[in-house]
Every structure is written in structure tokens, then in C-alpha cells.
Amino acid sequence: MKKLFPIWLTIDSDDVFHHPKFQGHPTRSKKQIKKKSISDEMILSFEKFNEWHQKNLDLPITIFLIGQQLECDKFKSILKKLLEKSKRNGGDIKIACHGYTHTCWSAFRPNKEEFRNDLQIAKKIIKEFAETSWRPWFRAPGGYIAPWMAEILKLEDFELDSSINPTKFLSIKSGKSEKGFGFNGWGSVHKAMNNAGIIERPWLTTFYPAFPACGPALHFPFLKYFANSTWKKFTNYRVAIEDEIKDKNIEITTVYWHLLDFSKNKGKWTPPINKK
């Protein structure tokens, strides 16, 4: 079996209406929804996440937050209370950036100005809310990350990116190649991040690394069995501390799921973590 590494547990804050089929993608967004207020599913997810977190306070969590969600007073209030309770009880929840809007940047033509503006707005809103819990870490919405984005992340003082789903099956998300054909590929994205001085933390995959194992893969028919099994194998180790996450010379295993997942199975779903 492959060597085990410290585990970084991460959550994306997407609500129902943030899915690319509703917004943020040039071809997939067929059912345009402009909703910004918290969904009933997200309210249930917060409740169930809070229950799970209070039982697992020894597990540090990083939430990649969409800035626009903090413009919904109810979402903001629920999250604030959750973070305060976590801190009082000895929990460790860090807040990072998932953009201001849930835009699939690499699916569009490169637009550095718009991307930078989105980052600046997100960073201002999230930092002000999160205070000492804020970390200058980024995850591209939907995992749509292209090499050209690395330069902008550096200009906006981001230190770490965790957007790469390193399977050829999804290399389309790395953006169209500047050569005019094919796609950039994950190697090009990783190289761009490295050249910009940004640490890259790709996600756990299955079948080394043919298929995804994080996010939606935890729930897709057939694939979910392999994804869940892979998690249980590779999370059978200690969690990573922050210094390890930020050290490019230390290999870690990054896993992610969605906050909204906690509403699945009538609120009974929990992440398939094999606690050490």
C-alpha cells in the first residue's frame, strides 16, 4: 500500500445554486439562478456539520468560503455562531477563499482583470469576517484552475492553492492550451503555481490517479464506493498541522467535501474519515 501522509481536511461552502449547471459556467449553466440567500438544505447542513464538528473537535478543518455568501445575513449569522462555539470548545476551523462568486474561471477566456477584481472583493469580505481564522489560501470554484491564474494569486498575496484534481479525466478544467489545441494539463498548472511561489495542494484521487475521490465523487453512483474506500485507506493517519500544510517540502493528503453534503441522507451523512 502507498505510504500514508498527514491529512488536510477541507470543506467547500457551495450552496445548491452555486452548481455550474445554475451559474458561473459558459456552457453548463443552462438554468440561470441568481439567488444569493441561504437554502433550506444549507441550513440543515450547518446544523449537522455543527453536531459532527462538536464530536470531532480534535480534527482541524479548513472551510473554503464564497465571499458572496457573507452578504446573506442569515448565512453570516449561522456561520459566526458556529465558529464562536467551535473556538470556545477548543475546535480549530480556518477560513480560506473560494472566490467572491462561484465562477468557473478556466472555462472562459483568460481575464486577469476580472479574476483579480473577484479575488480582491472576496478577500476583503472574508478577511473582515474571519479575522484571525483567515488564511491566504485559495480554491478555484469547481476546480476550474488554469496556469494564467497563478500570477494573479501571487499579486493578491495568496500563499497556497488547492484546486487541482489530478486526474486526466478532468484535465479540461485546466483550461484551453495557449498552443491552440487541447488543454493545459495539470502539470502546467502545478508548474505555474511553483513558478509563482505558491504551494499547490492537489486532491486525493483513486486508482492512482485515474478517477476523482473528493467532492461530488463521494456521491456519484459506482464511483462513490471507490472514493469512500480510498478515503478510509488514506485518512487512517494523523491530521496535518498548519506548518506542514504550508511547507512545500512536506507531502500531505488533501481531501475535500462540500458543506452541503451534511444534508444528504436526511442529514445522516458524515465524511468517510478513518480517524487515527
TAQUI-V877905 format. One record per run of one state. SS is the DSSP state (H for helix, E for strand, C for the rest). FROM is the first residue (numbers start at 1). LEN is the number of residues. Records with the same first field share a line. If there is no record, write none. Layout:
BEGIN
SS: FROM-LEN  FROM-LEN
END
This chain:
BEGIN
C: 1-5  13-3  19-21  56-5  66-1  72-1  89-4  98-7  108-4  139-2  144-5  156-4  162-6  175-1  177-6  184-2  196-3  201-2  204-1  207-4  213-2  219-4  235-4  240-2  246-6  268-9
E: 6-7  61-5  93-5  134-5  160-2  176-1  183-1  199-2  203-1  205-2  211-2  239-1  252-7
H: 16-3  40-16  67-5  73-16  105-3  112-22  141-3  149-7  168-7  186-10  215-4  223-12  242-4  259-9
END
